[in-house]
């Protein structure tokens, strides 16, 4: 559809491995499907990732992220963020803590990798200031974006991979069936928004405080 290819599959529980205490996801993902999507986007990987480096632009390309703030910066390419959704269908707002890593690989390929973190002692302040007042914890079990230059770098082969466990009632047999249906349409919405932002060169717009 509109040049967007989407795949979905169940990865099972064995993919998570054993994480040290306080690092990585706490929720499983056995009932939930991972989705991958690929499309051509009319912008260079560098320009696409200039948008990814700005918290104020995230709600424009991620329909589920209504709030976002930095918890800590680990290095020039890595930080931990707190984010929150609005209500998602019958589910109440979720919040999520994610380690985000952006980097450039050989050949001008840009990569974003995201993984849930717990860190409760660091995020309660952000949660308390949230707009919704109360949240159910959601986790990004697998999150990745790759922008590979094509046509001399003027365009990008844009690939996303995501598996999210919304927790609570969504982490049930009935709830996960609904979440899987929502996840199947999410990539189309996301790529449509990325294309609109690219057409408007959103990476050139001033920051909110400027």
N, C-alpha and C positions, 0 to 999 in steps of 0.2 A: 504494500500500500504506500503510494507516494515515494517509492524507492526505498522503503524501510523494510528490512528483513528482521524477523523476530523468531527466536527459539525459546522454548521453555522445557525444563526437565527437573526431576526430583533427584537431588544429590545424596539423600540419605544422611544419617548422623555421622558416619565414619570420616567425613571430610574435615571435621573440626579439629581433630587431634587433641592433645592435652596442653592446655595453656597454663602458665604459672599463675598463682593467685593474684587477682587484681588486674590481669592483662587479658585482653581478648573477650569474646562473647561469653555470656553466661547462659543464654537461652539456646536451645537446639533449633533445628530447622527441618526435621524429618518429614513433616507434613506439607511443607511449603516448597514451591517451585522456584528455582533460579531462572531468571530471564536474561537473555542476551539479545542485543539488537545492533544492527549495522546499517549505515547509510552514508551517502556522500554529502558533505556540508561545504558550502561555497565560502570557505575562509581557511586561512592557514592554521595549522595546529597552534602556532604561537599566539595568534589573535584569539582563538577559542579559549586557550588557557589563561589569557589575560583576564577574561571574564571570570574564570574559576577562582582566581586569586582574590576576588572581592566579595565579602560577605553580603554587601547590600544588593548584589545582583542574583544571589542564589534563589530567592523566592520566584524570580522570573523564569527560571528553567527547571526548578524543582517544585511541582505543584503541592507537594506534601510538606515543604519546609516553610513555615510561616514566621518562625523566630530563629535567630542564629547569633551566637556570641562566642568569642574565643575563650577557652579555659586556660590554655597555656601554649606557648610557642616553644617547640623542642629544638628546632634548628631552622635554617633558611628555607627548607623544603617541607617541614613537617610541623603540624600543630594538632592540638586536641580541641574540639569544638563541642558546644552544647547547642542543640537545636530542638525545635518543637513543631508539631503539626497542629492544624485545626482538627475539628471533628472529621473522621473519615467514615462516611456512610453511617452505619449504626454504632460505630466505635467512638469512644471519647478521645480527646486529644492525647497524643503520645509525645514523649520527649526521648532524645537519644544523645549519647555521648560517643563521639567518633574521632579516631585518630586519622588524620588526612595527610597524605603524602603526595606532593606534586613534583615531578622531575622530568628532565629531558634526556632521552636516550639517543643512541647513535642514529644518524640519518635524519635528525629532526623530528623523531617520534616523541610525542608528549604523552606522559602517563600520569593518571591520578589513581591512587589506591586508598581505599577507606575500610576501616575495620572498627567494630564496636570496642569501647573501653568501659570499665565500670567506674572506677575513681569516685565513689560516692562522697568522700570527704572533700573533694574539690568542686563538685558540681551543685551541691545543695543551694549555694548562694544564687546561682543562675536559675535554678528551678524555682526558688522562692520568688524571684522577680518576674517570672513568666506571666503572660497575659491571662492564661486560663486558670491559674491558681492551683490546679491539681492535674497530674498527668499519670498515665500508665507508661512504664519504661518499654521502649522499643529498641531493637538492636539491628545494626547493619552487620549481617554475618559475612557477606561478601559484597564489596563494592569496587568497581573499577571502570575507568574510562581510558581509551587509547585513541589518540588522534594521529593518524599516519599521513604524511604529505603525499599527495598525488597530483598529477598534471603540473609538475614543476614546482609544487609547493603552494600553488594558488588555491587548491582545495584540499580537503581532508577526508580520508576514510575514517569515519567516526564510529567507534564500537563501545558499547556500554554493557556491563555485566553487573547484575544486582540480585541479592537475596536478602530479604529483610524479614525479621520476625517481629510483628507488632505487639506481641505479648498479650496478656490478659485473655479476654474472651476470643480474641483473634487466634490465639494459640490453642485451638480446639479443632475437632474434626469438622464441625460446621463452619466455624469462623475461618479456618484456613482455606476452605473451599471458596469462600467469598473473597478472601485476600488474594488467592491465586487468580481469580477473574479480574480483580482490579490491577494486579501486576501485569497481566497480559496486555492491557491497553496503555499502561503507563509509558512504555518506550515511545509509542507513537506521539503522545502528548509532549514528552520531553524533547524529542528531536524536532518537532514542529516549532516549539518555543526557541530552541537553539537556532534554528534557521531564521526565525523572525529577528532575534537579537543580532545575529550576524548581518542581516540585511540593514539594520539600523546602526551597525558598528557601535554596539553598546559599550565595548571596552574603552571607547574614547570619551564617554560621558563623564563629567566631573564627579568626584566622590560627594556624598551628601553634605559633608562639612565644608566643602570648598565653595 
